[in-house]
Amino acid sequence: MNVNSHFYDMRKLCELRGILLEVCDELELPEPVFVNVMSLKKFATGNGKASKVDMIKAAESKYNFHAKNDDEADAFWIFKYYCNKYRVF
């Protein structure tokens, strides 16, 4: 096992994932699913390195959704990504 400067960060992420899984199990919620940022950007704009402005513009041009800020645009695209992935709506 190679322990480098990222070991601490990796351990913290693993702990967080464990806590998330436990909470979901206790509350009888579905297991959380994660999406890679570049995959989301590619889905939204066709470019995995799209900027925040590109994400906002894509929501406007493709769906006439006018996000108030980049966080709202990201939430919109995460929703659309999972609807597409799991064939919802």
PyMOL Python script that loads the backbone (N, CA, C, O; Angstrom):
from pymol import cmd

cmd.read_pdbstr("""\
ATOM      1  N   MET A   1       0.843  -1.176   0.000  1.00  0.00           N
ATOM      2  CA  MET A   1       0.000   0.000   0.000  1.00  0.00           C
ATOM      3  C   MET A   1       0.885   1.235   0.000  1.00  0.00           C
ATOM      4  O   MET A   1       1.814   1.352   0.799  1.00  0.00           O
ATOM      5  N   ASN A   2       0.587   2.140  -0.895  1.00  0.00           N
ATOM      6  CA  ASN A   2       1.343   3.379  -1.007  1.00  0.00           C
ATOM      7  C   ASN A   2       0.591   4.483  -0.263  1.00  0.00           C
ATOM      8  O   ASN A   2      -0.547   4.804  -0.605  1.00  0.00           O
ATOM      9  N   VAL A   3       1.209   5.041   0.722  1.00  0.00           N
ATOM     10  CA  VAL A   3       0.596   6.125   1.490  1.00  0.00           C
ATOM     11  C   VAL A   3       1.264   7.419   1.061  1.00  0.00           C
ATOM     12  O   VAL A   3       2.460   7.622   1.273  1.00  0.00           O
ATOM     13  N   ASN A   4       0.462   8.298   0.449  1.00  0.00           N
ATOM     14  CA  ASN A   4       1.013   9.574  -0.013  1.00  0.00           C
ATOM     15  C   ASN A   4       0.250  10.732   0.627  1.00  0.00           C
ATOM     16  O   ASN A   4      -0.482  10.542   1.598  1.00  0.00           O
ATOM     17  N   SER A   5       0.426  11.910   0.084  1.00  0.00           N
ATOM     18  CA  SER A   5      -0.196  13.100   0.674  1.00  0.00           C
ATOM     19  C   SER A   5      -1.717  13.086   0.538  1.00  0.00           C
ATOM     20  O   SER A   5      -2.400  13.833   1.238  1.00  0.00           O
ATOM     21  N   HIS A   6      -2.253  12.260  -0.343  1.00  0.00           N
ATOM     22  CA  HIS A   6      -3.698  12.202  -0.536  1.00  0.00           C
ATOM     23  C   HIS A   6      -4.374  11.158   0.357  1.00  0.00           C
ATOM     24  O   HIS A   6      -5.599  11.039   0.350  1.00  0.00           O
ATOM     25  N   PHE A   7      -3.596  10.413   1.112  1.00  0.00           N
ATOM     26  CA  PHE A   7      -4.153   9.351   1.945  1.00  0.00           C
ATOM     27  C   PHE A   7      -5.163   9.899   2.948  1.00  0.00           C
ATOM     28  O   PHE A   7      -6.235   9.320   3.122  1.00  0.00           O
ATOM     29  N   TYR A   8      -4.840  10.990   3.598  1.00  0.00           N
ATOM     30  CA  TYR A   8      -5.737  11.583   4.594  1.00  0.00           C
ATOM     31  C   TYR A   8      -7.067  11.978   3.948  1.00  0.00           C
ATOM     32  O   TYR A   8      -8.137  11.692   4.487  1.00  0.00           O
ATOM     33  N   ASP A   9      -6.988  12.642   2.779  1.00  0.00           N
ATOM     34  CA  ASP A   9      -8.209  13.055   2.080  1.00  0.00           C
ATOM     35  C   ASP A   9      -9.043  11.849   1.670  1.00  0.00           C
ATOM     36  O   ASP A   9     -10.266  11.853   1.813  1.00  0.00           O
ATOM     37  N   MET A  10      -8.384  10.826   1.163  1.00  0.00           N
ATOM     38  CA  MET A  10      -9.085   9.625   0.738  1.00  0.00           C
ATOM     39  C   MET A  10      -9.786   8.962   1.929  1.00  0.00           C
ATOM     40  O   MET A  10     -10.921   8.498   1.815  1.00  0.00           O
ATOM     41  N   ARG A  11      -9.104   8.925   3.054  1.00  0.00           N
ATOM     42  CA  ARG A  11      -9.685   8.321   4.247  1.00  0.00           C
ATOM     43  C   ARG A  11     -10.927   9.085   4.692  1.00  0.00           C
ATOM     44  O   ARG A  11     -11.932   8.476   5.061  1.00  0.00           O
ATOM     45  N   LYS A  12     -10.865  10.404   4.660  1.00  0.00           N
ATOM     46  CA  LYS A  12     -12.011  11.226   5.054  1.00  0.00           C
ATOM     47  C   LYS A  12     -13.197  11.005   4.111  1.00  0.00           C
ATOM     48  O   LYS A  12     -14.340  10.920   4.561  1.00  0.00           O
ATOM     49  N   LEU A  13     -12.928  10.913   2.808  1.00  0.00           N
ATOM     50  CA  LEU A  13     -14.005  10.652   1.857  1.00  0.00           C
ATOM     51  C   LEU A  13     -14.636   9.287   2.091  1.00  0.00           C
ATOM     52  O   LEU A  13     -15.853   9.133   1.987  1.00  0.00           O
ATOM     53  N   CYS A  14     -13.813   8.305   2.405  1.00  0.00           N
ATOM     54  CA  CYS A  14     -14.332   6.962   2.701  1.00  0.00           C
ATOM     55  C   CYS A  14     -15.198   6.985   3.955  1.00  0.00           C
ATOM     56  O   CYS A  14     -16.241   6.333   4.009  1.00  0.00           O
ATOM     57  N   GLU A  15     -14.763   7.736   4.958  1.00  0.00           N
ATOM     58  CA  GLU A  15     -15.554   7.851   6.180  1.00  0.00           C
ATOM     59  C   GLU A  15     -16.896   8.521   5.893  1.00  0.00           C
ATOM     60  O   GLU A  15     -17.934   8.090   6.394  1.00  0.00           O
ATOM     61  N   LEU A  16     -16.866   9.572   5.087  1.00  0.00           N
ATOM     62  CA  LEU A  16     -18.097  10.272   4.729  1.00  0.00           C
ATOM     63  C   LEU A  16     -19.044   9.337   3.983  1.00  0.00           C
ATOM     64  O   LEU A  16     -20.245   9.321   4.255  1.00  0.00           O
ATOM     65  N   ARG A  17     -18.512   8.565   3.051  1.00  0.00           N
ATOM     66  CA  ARG A  17     -19.348   7.621   2.303  1.00  0.00           C
ATOM     67  C   ARG A  17     -19.974   6.599   3.256  1.00  0.00           C
ATOM     68  O   ARG A  17     -21.148   6.257   3.120  1.00  0.00           O
ATOM     69  N   GLY A  18     -19.198   6.122   4.203  1.00  0.00           N
ATOM     70  CA  GLY A  18     -19.725   5.167   5.175  1.00  0.00           C
ATOM     71  C   GLY A  18     -20.854   5.752   6.002  1.00  0.00           C
ATOM     72  O   GLY A  18     -21.861   5.088   6.251  1.00  0.00           O
ATOM     73  N   ILE A  19     -20.684   6.995   6.424  1.00  0.00           N
ATOM     74  CA  ILE A  19     -21.734   7.670   7.195  1.00  0.00           C
ATOM     75  C   ILE A  19     -22.989   7.845   6.338  1.00  0.00           C
ATOM     76  O   ILE A  19     -24.103   7.598   6.800  1.00  0.00           O
ATOM     77  N   LEU A  20     -22.801   8.270   5.091  1.00  0.00           N
ATOM     78  CA  LEU A  20     -23.936   8.430   4.183  1.00  0.00           C
ATOM     79  C   LEU A  20     -24.708   7.127   4.002  1.00  0.00           C
ATOM     80  O   LEU A  20     -25.937   7.107   4.061  1.00  0.00           O
ATOM     81  N   LEU A  21     -23.973   6.046   3.782  1.00  0.00           N
ATOM     82  CA  LEU A  21     -24.616   4.743   3.597  1.00  0.00           C
ATOM     83  C   LEU A  21     -25.379   4.321   4.849  1.00  0.00           C
ATOM     84  O   LEU A  21     -26.482   3.782   4.755  1.00  0.00           O
ATOM     85  N   GLU A  22     -24.798   4.563   6.007  1.00  0.00           N
ATOM     86  CA  GLU A  22     -25.452   4.196   7.269  1.00  0.00           C
ATOM     87  C   GLU A  22     -26.734   5.004   7.484  1.00  0.00           C
ATOM     88  O   GLU A  22     -27.762   4.450   7.871  1.00  0.00           O
ATOM     89  N   VAL A  23     -26.669   6.305   7.235  1.00  0.00           N
ATOM     90  CA  VAL A  23     -27.846   7.161   7.399  1.00  0.00           C
ATOM     91  C   VAL A  23     -28.951   6.733   6.429  1.00  0.00           C
ATOM     92  O   VAL A  23     -30.117   6.643   6.812  1.00  0.00           O
ATOM     93  N   CYS A  24     -28.581   6.473   5.187  1.00  0.00           N
ATOM     94  CA  CYS A  24     -29.577   6.031   4.205  1.00  0.00           C
ATOM     95  C   CYS A  24     -30.212   4.713   4.622  1.00  0.00           C
ATOM     96  O   CYS A  24     -31.417   4.518   4.459  1.00  0.00           O
ATOM     97  N   ASP A  25     -29.407   3.818   5.156  1.00  0.00           N
ATOM     98  CA  ASP A  25     -29.931   2.534   5.615  1.00  0.00           C
ATOM     99  C   ASP A  25     -30.895   2.724   6.790  1.00  0.00           C
ATOM    100  O   ASP A  25     -31.971   2.126   6.820  1.00  0.00           O
ATOM    101  N   GLU A  26     -30.506   3.552   7.744  1.00  0.00           N
ATOM    102  CA  GLU A  26     -31.349   3.795   8.922  1.00  0.00           C
ATOM    103  C   GLU A  26     -32.678   4.448   8.545  1.00  0.00           C
ATOM    104  O   GLU A  26     -33.715   4.140   9.133  1.00  0.00           O
ATOM    105  N   LEU A  27     -32.644   5.347   7.565  1.00  0.00           N
ATOM    106  CA  LEU A  27     -33.853   6.071   7.159  1.00  0.00           C
ATOM    107  C   LEU A  27     -34.590   5.390   6.009  1.00  0.00           C
ATOM    108  O   LEU A  27     -35.581   5.910   5.497  1.00  0.00           O
ATOM    109  N   GLU A  28     -34.092   4.222   5.614  1.00  0.00           N
ATOM    110  CA  GLU A  28     -34.666   3.458   4.506  1.00  0.00           C
ATOM    111  C   GLU A  28     -34.736   4.285   3.222  1.00  0.00           C
ATOM    112  O   GLU A  28     -35.738   4.272   2.508  1.00  0.00           O
ATOM    113  N   LEU A  29     -33.652   4.999   2.949  1.00  0.00           N
ATOM    114  CA  LEU A  29     -33.512   5.776   1.723  1.00  0.00           C
ATOM    115  C   LEU A  29     -32.662   4.992   0.734  1.00  0.00           C
ATOM    116  O   LEU A  29     -31.869   4.144   1.143  1.00  0.00           O
ATOM    117  N   PRO A  30     -32.814   5.262  -0.565  1.00  0.00           N
ATOM    118  CA  PRO A  30     -31.950   4.575  -1.527  1.00  0.00           C
ATOM    119  C   PRO A  30     -30.492   4.992  -1.340  1.00  0.00           C
ATOM    120  O   PRO A  30     -30.200   6.094  -0.874  1.00  0.00           O
ATOM    121  N   GLU A  31     -29.604   4.107  -1.705  1.00  0.00           N
ATOM    122  CA  GLU A  31     -28.173   4.387  -1.591  1.00  0.00           C
ATOM    123  C   GLU A  31     -27.812   5.580  -2.477  1.00  0.00           C
ATOM    124  O   GLU A  31     -28.291   5.664  -3.608  1.00  0.00           O
ATOM    125  N   PRO A  32     -26.983   6.499  -1.993  1.00  0.00           N
ATOM    126  CA  PRO A  32     -26.604   7.654  -2.811  1.00  0.00           C
ATOM    127  C   PRO A  32     -25.775   7.223  -4.019  1.00  0.00           C
ATOM    128  O   PRO A  32     -24.991   6.276  -3.957  1.00  0.00           O
ATOM    129  N   VAL A  33     -25.971   7.941  -5.105  1.00  0.00           N
ATOM    130  CA  VAL A  33     -25.241   7.675  -6.337  1.00  0.00           C
ATOM    131  C   VAL A  33     -24.465   8.942  -6.669  1.00  0.00           C
ATOM    132  O   VAL A  33     -24.993  10.047  -6.547  1.00  0.00           O
ATOM    133  N   PHE A  34     -23.239   8.788  -7.081  1.00  0.00           N
ATOM    134  CA  PHE A  34     -22.377   9.930  -7.350  1.00  0.00           C
ATOM    135  C   PHE A  34     -22.143  10.083  -8.844  1.00  0.00           C
ATOM    136  O   PHE A  34     -22.123   9.094  -9.578  1.00  0.00           O
ATOM    137  N   VAL A  35     -21.967  11.305  -9.290  1.00  0.00           N
ATOM    138  CA  VAL A  35     -21.681  11.580 -10.697  1.00  0.00           C
ATOM    139  C   VAL A  35     -20.380  12.376 -10.781  1.00  0.00           C
ATOM    140  O   VAL A  35     -20.145  13.293  -9.994  1.00  0.00           O
ATOM    141  N   ASN A  36     -19.554  12.012 -11.735  1.00  0.00           N
ATOM    142  CA  ASN A  36     -18.309  12.717 -11.993  1.00  0.00           C
ATOM    143  C   ASN A  36     -18.632  14.083 -12.603  1.00  0.00           C
ATOM    144  O   ASN A  36     -19.503  14.184 -13.468  1.00  0.00           O
ATOM    145  N   VAL A  37     -17.945  15.117 -12.163  1.00  0.00           N
ATOM    146  CA  VAL A  37     -18.206  16.482 -12.631  1.00  0.00           C
ATOM    147  C   VAL A  37     -18.025  16.590 -14.141  1.00  0.00           C
ATOM    148  O   VAL A  37     -18.839  17.212 -14.823  1.00  0.00           O
ATOM    149  N   MET A  38     -16.967  15.988 -14.660  1.00  0.00           N
ATOM    150  CA  MET A  38     -16.726  16.071 -16.101  1.00  0.00           C
ATOM    151  C   MET A  38     -17.809  15.336 -16.892  1.00  0.00           C
ATOM    152  O   MET A  38     -18.168  15.764 -17.989  1.00  0.00           O
ATOM    153  N   SER A  39     -18.328  14.247 -16.354  1.00  0.00           N
ATOM    154  CA  SER A  39     -19.418  13.522 -17.021  1.00  0.00           C
ATOM    155  C   SER A  39     -20.676  14.384 -17.075  1.00  0.00           C
ATOM    156  O   SER A  39     -21.378  14.408 -18.086  1.00  0.00           O
ATOM    157  N   LEU A  40     -20.951  15.083 -15.990  1.00  0.00           N
ATOM    158  CA  LEU A  40     -22.114  15.962 -15.949  1.00  0.00           C
ATOM    159  C   LEU A  40     -21.968  17.103 -16.950  1.00  0.00           C
ATOM    160  O   LEU A  40     -22.913  17.430 -17.669  1.00  0.00           O
ATOM    161  N   LYS A  41     -20.794  17.702 -16.996  1.00  0.00           N
ATOM    162  CA  LYS A  41     -20.553  18.801 -17.935  1.00  0.00           C
ATOM    163  C   LYS A  41     -20.668  18.327 -19.379  1.00  0.00           C
ATOM    164  O   LYS A  41     -21.219  19.032 -20.224  1.00  0.00           O
ATOM    165  N   LYS A  42     -20.151  17.138 -19.662  1.00  0.00           N
ATOM    166  CA  LYS A  42     -20.241  16.579 -21.016  1.00  0.00           C
ATOM    167  C   LYS A  42     -21.697  16.308 -21.377  1.00  0.00           C
ATOM    168  O   LYS A  42     -22.115  16.583 -22.501  1.00  0.00           O
ATOM    169  N   PHE A  43     -22.467  15.778 -20.445  1.00  0.00           N
ATOM    170  CA  PHE A  43     -23.888  15.532 -20.677  1.00  0.00           C
ATOM    171  C   PHE A  43     -24.611  16.845 -20.994  1.00  0.00           C
ATOM    172  O   PHE A  43     -25.426  16.903 -21.914  1.00  0.00           O
ATOM    173  N   ALA A  44     -24.310  17.887 -20.233  1.00  0.00           N
ATOM    174  CA  ALA A  44     -25.016  19.163 -20.365  1.00  0.00           C
ATOM    175  C   ALA A  44     -24.605  19.945 -21.605  1.00  0.00           C
ATOM    176  O   ALA A  44     -25.451  20.521 -22.290  1.00  0.00           O
ATOM    177  N   THR A  45     -23.314  19.964 -21.892  1.00  0.00           N
ATOM    178  CA  THR A  45     -22.816  20.865 -22.935  1.00  0.00           C
ATOM    179  C   THR A  45     -22.118  20.167 -24.094  1.00  0.00           C
ATOM    180  O   THR A  45     -21.909  20.768 -25.148  1.00  0.00           O
ATOM    181  N   GLY A  46     -21.760  18.907 -23.905  1.00  0.00           N
ATOM    182  CA  GLY A  46     -20.963  18.215 -24.915  1.00  0.00           C
ATOM    183  C   GLY A  46     -19.478  18.403 -24.700  1.00  0.00           C
ATOM    184  O   GLY A  46     -18.666  17.873 -25.458  1.00  0.00           O
ATOM    185  N   ASN A  47     -19.113  19.158 -23.664  1.00  0.00           N
ATOM    186  CA  ASN A  47     -17.713  19.441 -23.355  1.00  0.00           C
ATOM    187  C   ASN A  47     -17.474  19.165 -21.869  1.00  0.00           C
ATOM    188  O   ASN A  47     -18.052  19.826 -21.007  1.00  0.00           O
ATOM    189  N   GLY A  48     -16.627  18.196 -21.583  1.00  0.00           N
ATOM    190  CA  GLY A  48     -16.341  17.826 -20.204  1.00  0.00           C
ATOM    191  C   GLY A  48     -15.607  18.889 -19.407  1.00  0.00           C
ATOM    192  O   GLY A  48     -15.504  18.790 -18.184  1.00  0.00           O
ATOM    193  N   LYS A  49     -15.097  19.902 -20.088  1.00  0.00           N
ATOM    194  CA  LYS A  49     -14.380  20.983 -19.401  1.00  0.00           C
ATOM    195  C   LYS A  49     -15.141  22.304 -19.492  1.00  0.00           C
ATOM    196  O   LYS A  49     -14.541  23.377 -19.433  1.00  0.00           O
ATOM    197  N   ALA A  50     -16.447  22.222 -19.633  1.00  0.00           N
ATOM    198  CA  ALA A  50     -17.283  23.416 -19.761  1.00  0.00           C
ATOM    199  C   ALA A  50     -17.191  24.281 -18.506  1.00  0.00           C
ATOM    200  O   ALA A  50     -16.979  23.786 -17.399  1.00  0.00           O
ATOM    201  N   SER A  51     -17.355  25.575 -18.712  1.00  0.00           N
ATOM    202  CA  SER A  51     -17.327  26.517 -17.584  1.00  0.00           C
ATOM    203  C   SER A  51     -18.706  26.603 -16.941  1.00  0.00           C
ATOM    204  O   SER A  51     -19.680  26.052 -17.453  1.00  0.00           O
ATOM    205  N   LYS A  52     -18.771  27.297 -15.824  1.00  0.00           N
ATOM    206  CA  LYS A  52     -20.049  27.505 -15.144  1.00  0.00           C
ATOM    207  C   LYS A  52     -21.010  28.292 -16.040  1.00  0.00           C
ATOM    208  O   LYS A  52     -22.208  28.012 -16.076  1.00  0.00           O
ATOM    209  N   VAL A  53     -20.478  29.265 -16.752  1.00  0.00           N
ATOM    210  CA  VAL A  53     -21.296  30.059 -17.674  1.00  0.00           C
ATOM    211  C   VAL A  53     -21.843  29.166 -18.788  1.00  0.00           C
ATOM    212  O   VAL A  53     -23.000  29.307 -19.183  1.00  0.00           O
ATOM    213  N   ASP A  54     -21.019  28.250 -19.293  1.00  0.00           N
ATOM    214  CA  ASP A  54     -21.471  27.315 -20.331  1.00  0.00           C
ATOM    215  C   ASP A  54     -22.625  26.450 -19.832  1.00  0.00           C
ATOM    216  O   ASP A  54     -23.568  26.177 -20.574  1.00  0.00           O
ATOM    217  N   MET A  55     -22.547  26.022 -18.580  1.00  0.00           N
ATOM    218  CA  MET A  55     -23.607  25.191 -17.995  1.00  0.00           C
ATOM    219  C   MET A  55     -24.922  25.980 -17.901  1.00  0.00           C
ATOM    220  O   MET A  55     -25.996  25.448 -18.181  1.00  0.00           O
ATOM    221  N   ILE A  56     -24.823  27.239 -17.509  1.00  0.00           N
ATOM    222  CA  ILE A  56     -26.006  28.098 -17.414  1.00  0.00           C
ATOM    223  C   ILE A  56     -26.605  28.325 -18.798  1.00  0.00           C
ATOM    224  O   ILE A  56     -27.818  28.219 -18.978  1.00  0.00           O
ATOM    225  N   LYS A  57     -25.754  28.638 -19.777  1.00  0.00           N
ATOM    226  CA  LYS A  57     -26.224  28.893 -21.141  1.00  0.00           C
ATOM    227  C   LYS A  57     -26.865  27.652 -21.755  1.00  0.00           C
ATOM    228  O   LYS A  57     -27.856  27.757 -22.477  1.00  0.00           O
ATOM    229  N   ALA A  58     -26.306  26.485 -21.474  1.00  0.00           N
ATOM    230  CA  ALA A  58     -26.865  25.242 -22.014  1.00  0.00           C
ATOM    231  C   ALA A  58     -28.262  24.981 -21.456  1.00  0.00           C
ATOM    232  O   ALA A  58     -29.145  24.525 -22.183  1.00  0.00           O
ATOM    233  N   ALA A  59     -28.464  25.266 -20.180  1.00  0.00           N
ATOM    234  CA  ALA A  59     -29.793  25.086 -19.578  1.00  0.00           C
ATOM    235  C   ALA A  59     -30.806  26.027 -20.230  1.00  0.00           C
ATOM    236  O   ALA A  59     -31.958  25.658 -20.456  1.00  0.00           O
ATOM    237  N   GLU A  60     -30.360  27.237 -20.525  1.00  0.00           N
ATOM    238  CA  GLU A  60     -31.245  28.208 -21.171  1.00  0.00           C
ATOM    239  C   GLU A  60     -31.569  27.805 -22.601  1.00  0.00           C
ATOM    240  O   GLU A  60     -32.728  27.839 -23.013  1.00  0.00           O
ATOM    241  N   SER A  61     -30.540  27.421 -23.362  1.00  0.00           N
ATOM    242  CA  SER A  61     -30.767  27.125 -24.777  1.00  0.00           C
ATOM    243  C   SER A  61     -31.484  25.796 -25.007  1.00  0.00           C
ATOM    244  O   SER A  61     -32.296  25.691 -25.927  1.00  0.00           O
ATOM    245  N   LYS A  62     -31.203  24.789 -24.199  1.00  0.00           N
ATOM    246  CA  LYS A  62     -31.807  23.468 -24.420  1.00  0.00           C
ATOM    247  C   LYS A  62     -33.183  23.313 -23.777  1.00  0.00           C
ATOM    248  O   LYS A  62     -34.045  22.619 -24.317  1.00  0.00           O
ATOM    249  N   TYR A  63     -33.393  23.953 -22.631  1.00  0.00           N
ATOM    250  CA  TYR A  63     -34.628  23.732 -21.872  1.00  0.00           C
ATOM    251  C   TYR A  63     -35.358  25.015 -21.477  1.00  0.00           C
ATOM    252  O   TYR A  63     -36.372  24.966 -20.781  1.00  0.00           O
ATOM    253  N   ASN A  64     -34.845  26.158 -21.918  1.00  0.00           N
ATOM    254  CA  ASN A  64     -35.427  27.444 -21.553  1.00  0.00           C
ATOM    255  C   ASN A  64     -35.517  27.603 -20.031  1.00  0.00           C
ATOM    256  O   ASN A  64     -36.443  28.224 -19.509  1.00  0.00           O
ATOM    257  N   PHE A  65     -34.533  27.025 -19.336  1.00  0.00           N
ATOM    258  CA  PHE A  65     -34.449  27.136 -17.882  1.00  0.00           C
ATOM    259  C   PHE A  65     -33.467  28.249 -17.551  1.00  0.00           C
ATOM    260  O   PHE A  65     -32.303  28.191 -17.948  1.00  0.00           O
ATOM    261  N   HIS A  66     -33.926  29.253 -16.834  1.00  0.00           N
ATOM    262  CA  HIS A  66     -33.094  30.410 -16.501  1.00  0.00           C
ATOM    263  C   HIS A  66     -32.629  30.300 -15.047  1.00  0.00           C
ATOM    264  O   HIS A  66     -33.340  30.683 -14.118  1.00  0.00           O
ATOM    265  N   ALA A  67     -31.430  29.774 -14.881  1.00  0.00           N
ATOM    266  CA  ALA A  67     -30.860  29.591 -13.543  1.00  0.00           C
ATOM    267  C   ALA A  67     -30.470  30.941 -12.957  1.00  0.00           C
ATOM    268  O   ALA A  67     -29.963  31.809 -13.667  1.00  0.00           O
ATOM    269  N   LYS A  68     -30.705  31.115 -11.672  1.00  0.00           N
ATOM    270  CA  LYS A  68     -30.334  32.355 -10.987  1.00  0.00           C
ATOM    271  C   LYS A  68     -28.833  32.439 -10.757  1.00  0.00           C
ATOM    272  O   LYS A  68     -28.265  33.529 -10.689  1.00  0.00           O
ATOM    273  N   ASN A  69     -28.190  31.269 -10.636  1.00  0.00           N
ATOM    274  CA  ASN A  69     -26.744  31.230 -10.419  1.00  0.00           C
ATOM    275  C   ASN A  69     -26.217  29.863 -10.851  1.00  0.00           C
ATOM    276  O   ASN A  69     -26.984  28.998 -11.275  1.00  0.00           O
ATOM    277  N   ASP A  70     -24.917  29.679 -10.741  1.00  0.00           N
ATOM    278  CA  ASP A  70     -24.309  28.425 -11.208  1.00  0.00           C
ATOM    279  C   ASP A  70     -24.721  27.229 -10.353  1.00  0.00           C
ATOM    280  O   ASP A  70     -24.796  26.110 -10.860  1.00  0.00           O
ATOM    281  N   ASP A  71     -24.987  27.444  -9.071  1.00  0.00           N
ATOM    282  CA  ASP A  71     -25.435  26.340  -8.215  1.00  0.00           C
ATOM    283  C   ASP A  71     -26.796  25.809  -8.671  1.00  0.00           C
ATOM    284  O   ASP A  71     -27.029  24.601  -8.695  1.00  0.00           O
ATOM    285  N   GLU A  72     -27.674  26.721  -9.027  1.00  0.00           N
ATOM    286  CA  GLU A  72     -28.996  26.319  -9.502  1.00  0.00           C
ATOM    287  C   GLU A  72     -28.883  25.587 -10.837  1.00  0.00           C
ATOM    288  O   GLU A  72     -29.595  24.611 -11.075  1.00  0.00           O
ATOM    289  N   ALA A  73     -27.994  26.054 -11.699  1.00  0.00           N
ATOM    290  CA  ALA A  73     -27.773  25.376 -12.983  1.00  0.00           C
ATOM    291  C   ALA A  73     -27.215  23.976 -12.757  1.00  0.00           C
ATOM    292  O   ALA A  73     -27.639  23.028 -13.418  1.00  0.00           O
ATOM    293  N   ASP A  74     -26.279  23.836 -11.840  1.00  0.00           N
ATOM    294  CA  ASP A  74     -25.723  22.511 -11.524  1.00  0.00           C
ATOM    295  C   ASP A  74     -26.812  21.574 -11.010  1.00  0.00           C
ATOM    296  O   ASP A  74     -26.882  20.417 -11.425  1.00  0.00           O
ATOM    297  N   ALA A  75     -27.655  22.065 -10.116  1.00  0.00           N
ATOM    298  CA  ALA A  75     -28.743  21.244  -9.576  1.00  0.00           C
ATOM    299  C   ALA A  75     -29.693  20.816 -10.694  1.00  0.00           C
ATOM    300  O   ALA A  75     -30.142  19.671 -10.731  1.00  0.00           O
ATOM    301  N   PHE A  76     -29.991  21.733 -11.593  1.00  0.00           N
ATOM    302  CA  PHE A  76     -30.851  21.419 -12.731  1.00  0.00           C
ATOM    303  C   PHE A  76     -30.243  20.307 -13.574  1.00  0.00           C
ATOM    304  O   PHE A  76     -30.928  19.354 -13.946  1.00  0.00           O
ATOM    305  N   TRP A  77     -28.950  20.435 -13.873  1.00  0.00           N
ATOM    306  CA  TRP A  77     -28.301  19.434 -14.724  1.00  0.00           C
ATOM    307  C   TRP A  77     -28.150  18.089 -14.020  1.00  0.00           C
ATOM    308  O   TRP A  77     -28.222  17.051 -14.677  1.00  0.00           O
ATOM    309  N   ILE A  78     -27.947  18.078 -12.726  1.00  0.00           N
ATOM    310  CA  ILE A  78     -27.895  16.805 -11.990  1.00  0.00           C
ATOM    311  C   ILE A  78     -29.259  16.119 -12.078  1.00  0.00           C
ATOM    312  O   ILE A  78     -29.339  14.910 -12.292  1.00  0.00           O
ATOM    313  N   PHE A  79     -30.325  16.894 -11.913  1.00  0.00           N
ATOM    314  CA  PHE A  79     -31.676  16.352 -12.044  1.00  0.00           C
ATOM    315  C   PHE A  79     -31.882  15.757 -13.433  1.00  0.00           C
ATOM    316  O   PHE A  79     -32.351  14.625 -13.558  1.00  0.00           O
ATOM    317  N   LYS A  80     -31.535  16.512 -14.477  1.00  0.00           N
ATOM    318  CA  LYS A  80     -31.718  16.035 -15.852  1.00  0.00           C
ATOM    319  C   LYS A  80     -30.852  14.803 -16.128  1.00  0.00           C
ATOM    320  O   LYS A  80     -31.290  13.879 -16.814  1.00  0.00           O
ATOM    321  N   TYR A  81     -29.642  14.788 -15.604  1.00  0.00           N
ATOM    322  CA  TYR A  81     -28.721  13.661 -15.801  1.00  0.00           C
ATOM    323  C   TYR A  81     -29.328  12.375 -15.243  1.00  0.00           C
ATOM    324  O   TYR A  81     -29.337  11.346 -15.919  1.00  0.00           O
ATOM    325  N   TYR A  82     -29.828  12.433 -14.022  1.00  0.00           N
ATOM    326  CA  TYR A  82     -30.393  11.233 -13.402  1.00  0.00           C
ATOM    327  C   TYR A  82     -31.739  10.850 -14.006  1.00  0.00           C
ATOM    328  O   TYR A  82     -32.057   9.663 -14.083  1.00  0.00           O
ATOM    329  N   CYS A  83     -32.529  11.819 -14.431  1.00  0.00           N
ATOM    330  CA  CYS A  83     -33.768  11.484 -15.147  1.00  0.00           C
ATOM    331  C   CYS A  83     -33.441  10.731 -16.426  1.00  0.00           C
ATOM    332  O   CYS A  83     -34.112   9.756 -16.767  1.00  0.00           O
ATOM    333  N   ASN A  84     -32.420  11.178 -17.126  1.00  0.00           N
ATOM    334  CA  ASN A  84     -31.996  10.510 -18.358  1.00  0.00           C
ATOM    335  C   ASN A  84     -31.407   9.130 -18.067  1.00  0.00           C
ATOM    336  O   ASN A  84     -31.734   8.156 -18.745  1.00  0.00           O
ATOM    337  N   LYS A  85     -30.558   9.050 -17.080  1.00  0.00           N
ATOM    338  CA  LYS A  85     -29.878   7.794 -16.749  1.00  0.00           C
ATOM    339  C   LYS A  85     -30.866   6.714 -16.324  1.00  0.00           C
ATOM    340  O   LYS A  85     -30.739   5.562 -16.736  1.00  0.00           O
ATOM    341  N   TYR A  86     -31.847   7.076 -15.506  1.00  0.00           N
ATOM    342  CA  TYR A  86     -32.790   6.096 -14.977  1.00  0.00           C
ATOM    343  C   TYR A  86     -34.139   6.121 -15.696  1.00  0.00           C
ATOM    344  O   TYR A  86     -35.102   5.503 -15.243  1.00  0.00           O
ATOM    345  N   ARG A  87     -34.201   6.840 -16.821  1.00  0.00           N
ATOM    346  CA  ARG A  87     -35.399   6.897 -17.652  1.00  0.00           C
ATOM    347  C   ARG A  87     -36.636   7.348 -16.869  1.00  0.00           C
ATOM    348  O   ARG A  87     -37.713   6.759 -16.966  1.00  0.00           O
ATOM    349  N   VAL A  88     -36.441   8.404 -16.100  1.00  0.00           N
ATOM    350  CA  VAL A  88     -37.532   8.991 -15.330  1.00  0.00           C
ATOM    351  C   VAL A  88     -38.050  10.190 -16.123  1.00  0.00           C
ATOM    352  O   VAL A  88     -37.253  10.972 -16.640  1.00  0.00           O
ATOM    353  N   PHE A  89     -39.339  10.343 -16.225  1.00  0.00           N
ATOM    354  CA  PHE A  89     -40.003  11.419 -16.979  1.00  0.00           C
ATOM    355  C   PHE A  89     -39.818  11.206 -18.448  1.00  0.00           C
ATOM    356  O   PHE A  89     -40.301  12.002 -19.253  1.00  0.00           O
TER     357      PHE A  89
END
""", "prot")
cmd.dss("prot")
cmd.show_as("cartoon", "prot")
cmd.util.cbc("prot")
cmd.orient("prot")
